[in-house]
Amino acid sequence: FLHPTYMVMEYCVCGMQEMLDSVPEKRFPVCQAHGYFCQLVDGLEYLHSQGIVHKDIKPGNLLLTTSGTLKISDLGVAEALHPFAEDDTCRTSQGSPAFQPPEIANGLDTFSGFKVDIWSAGVTLYNITTGLYPFEGDNIYKLFENIGKGDYTIPGDCGPPLSDLLRGMLEYEPARRFSIQQIRQHSWFRKKHPPAEELVPIPPSTDCKDRWRGMTVVPYLEDLHGCADDNGEEDLFDIEDDIIYTQDFTVPGESGCHCSFTAWPPCPPAYVAELTSPCPRPDLNLGGPAESTDSRGGVAGPPLPHGSRWGSWRAEATQGALLCSGKCTSRPTRW
């Protein structure tokens, strides 16, 4: 018979790009940038040890947990090297243009995948410490022309150690570009950087008034096991633990009543359906459109088009698997 399948994902409170955009300088203090960069190098070293080339390292693909742990995300254009491959040679690249190395900008047929990630990490380090990009252009053709030449400047306030590390990671010739081991041995990487500026905090969620913010596993478990305190609902979100979204939906109905719904098959956690329909009759399905939500529970955008990767799931879930239990009570009812 069928067994329920559960997918548990880590909760990341925001992305690095979101934090950079929240401050006028568009950069981090050196000590904060150093901490994030060290974690990025750790993650890249692990990916490369597993034969995976990310190909799209940038602040927009680096997420942060509530404890400040950096997570590398979006492996949509990543490449898994063949287990018996002689080296890390790659032939395709679809990364973000501003973070691509000269060998890709110049249209080489083959290139070192690991050195591409090193270059992108160097552009990322340049960006989070200066608020600028080493290469710019009015359009993608001019941008690639500038990257292909390899001419860039490093602001003087970066200091000699950081400037030397950036030059090593943004070396034009891939063979002379720093490796992970050389980055780890660099003086700027190994040095402890005391806080000299106020750290950039995690910005407040723009979805703080989201009525479905409570759809998390934490309050559900507290309610299920009767261990919730009387401090009020607001205290549930002041905890340090990660918040993981569940696939069990409690939908407010008419006259203050509630019905419980269970989604089957289990939906991808990144696209938890937000249900806004009133309490339906027990014999009716919920056929209204649902919106996709991001990992923080806020609406990420308009409904996914039918036929997209998760579009088929949304249609199946909203039309055939979300049914009213017919037991409307003041307390949510599971069935």
C-alpha positions as CSV (number, residue, x, y, z in Angstrom):
1,F,0.0,0.0,0.0
2,L,1.0,3.6,-0.3
3,H,3.3,5.2,2.3
4,P,3.4,9.0,2.7
5,T,6.6,10.6,1.5
6,Y,8.0,13.6,3.3
7,M,10.6,16.0,2.0
8,V,12.3,18.1,4.6
9,M,14.3,21.2,3.5
10,E,16.4,23.6,5.4
11,Y,14.9,27.1,6.0
12,C,16.9,30.0,4.6
13,V,15.8,33.3,5.8
14,C,17.1,35.4,2.9
15,G,19.6,35.6,0.1
16,M,22.9,37.4,0.1
17,Q,21.8,39.7,-2.7
18,E,18.8,40.7,-0.6
19,M,21.1,41.7,2.2
20,L,23.4,43.7,-0.1
21,D,20.4,45.5,-1.6
22,S,19.2,46.5,1.9
23,V,22.1,48.9,2.6
24,P,23.1,51.9,0.6
25,E,26.8,50.8,0.3
26,K,25.7,47.5,-1.4
27,R,28.6,45.7,0.4
28,F,29.4,44.0,3.7
29,P,32.0,45.0,6.3
30,V,35.3,43.1,5.8
31,C,34.8,40.8,8.8
32,Q,31.3,39.8,7.6
33,A,32.4,39.4,4.0
34,H,35.3,37.3,5.2
35,G,33.0,34.9,7.1
36,Y,30.7,34.4,4.2
37,F,33.5,33.9,1.8
38,C,35.2,31.3,3.9
39,Q,31.9,29.3,4.0
40,L,31.6,29.7,0.2
41,V,35.1,28.2,-0.3
42,D,34.1,25.3,2.0
43,G,31.0,24.7,-0.1
44,L,32.9,24.9,-3.4
45,E,35.6,22.6,-2.2
46,Y,32.9,20.0,-1.3
47,L,31.1,20.4,-4.6
48,H,34.3,20.0,-6.6
49,S,35.3,16.9,-4.5
50,Q,32.0,15.3,-5.7
51,G,32.8,16.2,-9.3
52,I,30.2,19.0,-9.5
53,V,30.8,22.3,-11.3
54,H,28.3,24.9,-10.2
55,K,28.9,27.4,-13.0
56,D,26.7,30.2,-11.6
57,I,28.3,31.3,-8.3
58,K,27.0,34.8,-7.4
59,P,25.4,36.6,-4.4
60,G,21.9,35.9,-5.8
61,N,22.5,32.1,-5.5
62,L,23.9,32.2,-1.9
63,L,21.3,31.8,0.8
64,L,21.6,32.4,4.6
65,T,20.0,30.6,7.5
66,T,18.9,32.3,10.7
67,S,22.2,31.4,12.3
68,G,24.2,33.0,9.4
69,T,25.2,29.8,7.7
70,L,25.8,30.2,4.0
71,K,24.1,27.8,1.6
72,I,25.0,27.4,-2.1
73,S,21.8,27.1,-4.1
74,D,20.5,26.9,-7.6
75,L,22.3,24.1,-9.4
76,G,20.2,24.5,-12.4
77,V,23.1,25.0,-14.8
78,A,25.6,22.9,-12.7
79,E,27.4,20.0,-14.4
80,A,28.3,16.6,-12.8
81,L,31.6,15.4,-14.3
82,H,31.8,11.8,-15.4
83,P,33.2,9.6,-12.6
84,F,36.0,8.5,-14.9
85,A,36.7,11.9,-16.4
86,E,40.4,12.7,-16.6
87,D,39.9,16.3,-15.6
88,D,37.3,19.0,-15.1
89,T,36.9,20.0,-18.7
90,C,33.5,21.5,-19.5
91,R,32.0,22.5,-22.8
92,T,28.8,24.5,-21.9
93,S,28.1,27.4,-19.7
94,Q,24.9,29.3,-19.0
95,G,25.9,31.3,-15.9
96,S,25.2,35.0,-15.2
97,P,27.2,37.1,-17.7
98,A,28.8,39.5,-15.1
99,F,30.3,36.5,-13.3
100,Q,31.7,34.6,-16.3
101,P,35.5,34.3,-16.9
102,P,37.4,35.5,-20.0
103,E,37.6,32.0,-21.5
104,I,33.8,31.9,-21.7
105,A,33.5,35.5,-22.7
106,N,36.0,34.8,-25.6
107,G,34.0,31.8,-26.7
108,L,36.4,29.0,-26.1
109,D,35.0,25.5,-26.9
110,T,36.4,23.9,-23.7
111,F,37.5,25.2,-20.3
112,S,38.2,24.2,-16.8
113,G,35.0,24.0,-14.8
114,F,36.6,24.4,-11.4
115,K,38.5,27.5,-12.5
116,V,35.2,29.0,-13.7
117,D,33.8,28.6,-10.2
118,I,37.0,30.2,-8.8
119,W,36.6,33.2,-11.1
120,S,32.9,33.6,-10.2
121,A,33.8,33.3,-6.5
122,G,36.4,36.1,-7.0
123,V,33.8,38.3,-8.7
124,T,31.5,37.6,-5.8
125,L,34.2,38.5,-3.2
126,Y,35.0,41.7,-5.2
127,N,31.3,42.6,-5.2
128,I,30.5,42.0,-1.5
129,T,33.6,43.9,-0.3
130,T,33.4,46.9,-2.6
131,G,29.8,47.1,-3.7
132,L,31.0,47.2,-7.3
133,Y,31.7,44.8,-10.2
134,P,35.1,44.3,-11.8
135,F,33.6,44.3,-15.2
136,E,30.7,46.3,-16.6
137,G,29.1,47.1,-19.9
138,D,26.1,48.9,-21.4
139,N,25.0,45.6,-22.9
140,I,26.0,42.0,-22.8
141,Y,28.3,42.3,-25.9
142,K,30.2,45.2,-24.3
143,L,30.4,43.4,-21.0
144,F,31.8,40.2,-22.6
145,E,34.3,42.4,-24.6
146,N,35.5,43.9,-21.3
147,I,35.7,40.6,-19.6
148,G,37.5,39.1,-22.6
149,K,40.2,41.8,-22.3
150,G,40.7,41.1,-18.6
151,D,41.4,44.7,-17.6
152,Y,40.0,45.8,-14.2
153,T,40.9,47.9,-11.3
154,I,40.7,47.2,-7.5
155,P,39.7,50.1,-5.2
156,G,42.6,51.2,-3.1
157,D,40.7,50.9,0.2
158,C,40.7,47.1,-0.2
159,G,44.2,46.9,1.1
160,P,47.2,44.8,-0.2
161,P,46.1,41.4,1.2
162,L,42.6,41.5,-0.2
163,S,43.8,43.0,-3.5
164,D,46.3,40.2,-3.9
165,L,43.7,37.5,-3.3
166,L,41.3,39.1,-5.8
167,R,44.1,39.3,-8.4
168,G,44.8,35.6,-7.9
169,M,41.2,34.6,-8.3
170,L,40.6,36.9,-11.2
171,E,43.7,35.8,-13.1
172,Y,43.2,36.0,-16.8
173,E,44.9,32.7,-17.5
174,P,43.0,29.7,-16.0
175,A,46.2,27.7,-15.5
176,R,47.6,30.5,-13.3
177,R,44.3,31.2,-11.5
178,F,44.2,30.3,-7.8
179,S,43.0,26.9,-6.7
180,I,40.9,26.2,-3.7
181,Q,44.1,25.2,-1.8
182,Q,45.9,28.4,-2.7
183,I,42.9,30.5,-1.5
184,R,42.9,28.6,1.8
185,Q,46.6,29.4,2.3
186,H,46.3,33.1,1.5
187,S,47.0,35.5,4.3
188,W,43.6,37.4,3.9
189,F,41.7,34.1,4.1
190,R,43.6,32.9,7.2
191,K,43.5,36.2,9.0
192,K,41.0,37.0,11.7
193,H,39.2,40.2,10.9
194,P,37.8,42.0,13.9
195,P,34.5,43.9,13.5
196,A,35.3,47.5,12.5
197,E,31.9,48.4,11.1
198,E,28.3,47.6,12.0
199,L,27.3,44.3,10.5
200,V,24.6,44.2,7.9
201,P,21.6,42.6,9.5
202,I,19.1,40.2,7.9
203,P,16.5,42.6,6.4
204,P,12.9,42.3,7.7
205,S,10.6,40.3,5.6
206,T,8.4,42.2,3.2
207,D,5.7,39.6,3.8
208,C,5.5,40.1,7.6
209,K,1.7,40.6,7.3
210,D,1.2,37.4,5.4
211,R,-1.8,35.7,6.9
212,W,-0.4,32.3,6.1
213,R,2.9,32.9,8.0
214,G,1.8,30.4,10.7
215,M,1.8,27.5,8.3
216,T,5.0,26.0,9.7
217,V,5.8,22.8,11.3
218,V,6.8,24.4,14.6
219,P,3.4,25.7,15.8
220,Y,1.8,22.6,14.4
221,L,3.9,20.3,16.5
222,E,3.4,22.4,19.6
223,D,-0.3,22.2,19.1
224,L,-0.2,18.5,18.3
225,H,1.7,17.6,21.5
226,G,0.2,20.3,23.7
227,C,3.5,21.9,24.6
228,A,2.7,25.4,23.4
229,D,3.1,28.1,26.1
230,D,0.8,31.1,26.7
231,N,3.2,33.7,25.4
232,G,1.1,34.3,22.3
233,E,1.6,33.5,18.7
234,E,4.2,36.2,18.1
235,D,6.8,34.4,20.2
236,L,6.7,31.4,18.0
237,F,8.8,33.2,15.4
238,D,11.5,34.6,17.8
239,I,13.1,31.2,18.1
240,E,16.5,30.4,16.6
241,D,15.4,27.1,15.1
242,D,14.9,26.8,11.4
243,I,11.3,26.9,10.2
244,I,10.2,24.3,7.8
245,Y,7.0,24.5,5.9
246,T,4.5,21.6,5.9
247,Q,2.1,20.3,3.3
248,D,-0.9,20.3,5.7
249,F,-3.1,23.3,5.2
250,T,-5.6,24.8,7.6
251,V,-7.9,27.0,5.7
252,P,-10.1,29.6,7.5
253,G,-13.7,29.2,6.3
254,E,-16.9,31.2,6.7
255,S,-18.1,32.4,10.1
256,G,-14.8,31.8,11.7
257,C,-14.8,28.0,11.2
258,H,-11.9,26.0,9.9
259,C,-11.4,23.0,7.7
260,S,-8.2,21.0,7.3
261,F,-6.9,19.9,3.9
262,T,-4.1,17.6,3.0
263,A,-2.2,17.9,-0.2
264,W,-1.4,14.7,-2.1
265,P,0.9,14.0,-3.8
266,P,3.3,16.0,-1.4
267,C,4.1,19.3,-3.1
268,P,7.6,20.6,-3.5
269,P,8.3,22.7,-0.4
270,A,9.5,25.6,-2.5
271,Y,6.0,25.8,-4.0
272,V,3.6,25.4,-1.1
273,A,0.2,26.3,-2.4
274,E,-1.4,29.3,-0.6
275,L,-5.2,28.6,-0.4
276,T,-7.4,31.6,-0.2
277,S,-10.8,30.1,-1.0
278,P,-13.6,30.1,1.6
279,C,-14.6,26.9,3.3
280,P,-16.2,24.8,0.5
281,R,-18.9,22.2,0.7
282,P,-17.6,18.7,1.7
283,D,-18.3,17.3,-1.7
284,L,-16.4,20.0,-3.7
285,N,-12.8,20.4,-4.6
286,L,-10.8,23.5,-4.3
287,G,-10.6,24.6,-7.9
288,G,-9.4,28.2,-7.5
289,P,-6.0,29.3,-8.5
290,A,-3.2,29.0,-6.0
291,E,0.0,31.1,-5.8
292,S,3.5,29.8,-5.4
293,T,5.3,30.8,-2.2
294,D,9.0,31.1,-1.6
295,S,10.9,29.4,1.2
296,R,10.0,32.1,3.7
297,G,6.3,31.6,3.1
298,G,5.7,34.8,1.2
299,V,4.1,35.0,-2.2
300,A,7.0,34.7,-4.7
301,G,5.0,35.6,-7.8
302,P,1.9,34.9,-9.9
303,P,0.7,31.3,-10.3
304,L,3.0,29.1,-12.3
305,P,1.9,28.5,-15.8
306,H,0.3,25.2,-16.6
307,G,2.9,22.9,-18.1
308,S,5.9,24.3,-16.2
309,R,8.0,22.1,-14.0
310,W,5.7,22.4,-11.0
311,G,2.6,23.6,-12.9
312,S,1.3,20.1,-13.4
313,W,1.5,19.4,-9.7
314,R,-0.4,22.6,-8.9
315,A,-3.2,21.6,-11.2
316,E,-3.4,18.1,-9.8
317,A,-3.3,19.4,-6.2
318,T,-5.9,22.1,-6.5
319,Q,-8.3,20.0,-8.6
320,G,-8.0,16.5,-7.3
321,A,-6.4,16.3,-3.9
322,L,-7.5,19.1,-1.7
323,L,-10.9,18.2,-0.3
324,C,-12.9,19.6,2.6
325,S,-13.1,17.2,5.5
326,G,-16.7,18.4,6.2
327,K,-15.9,18.8,9.9
328,C,-15.9,22.5,10.4
329,T,-15.0,23.4,14.0
330,S,-13.4,26.2,15.8
331,R,-10.3,24.1,16.1
332,P,-8.4,22.8,13.0
333,T,-9.3,19.2,12.3
334,R,-7.0,16.7,10.7
335,W,-8.3,13.8,8.6
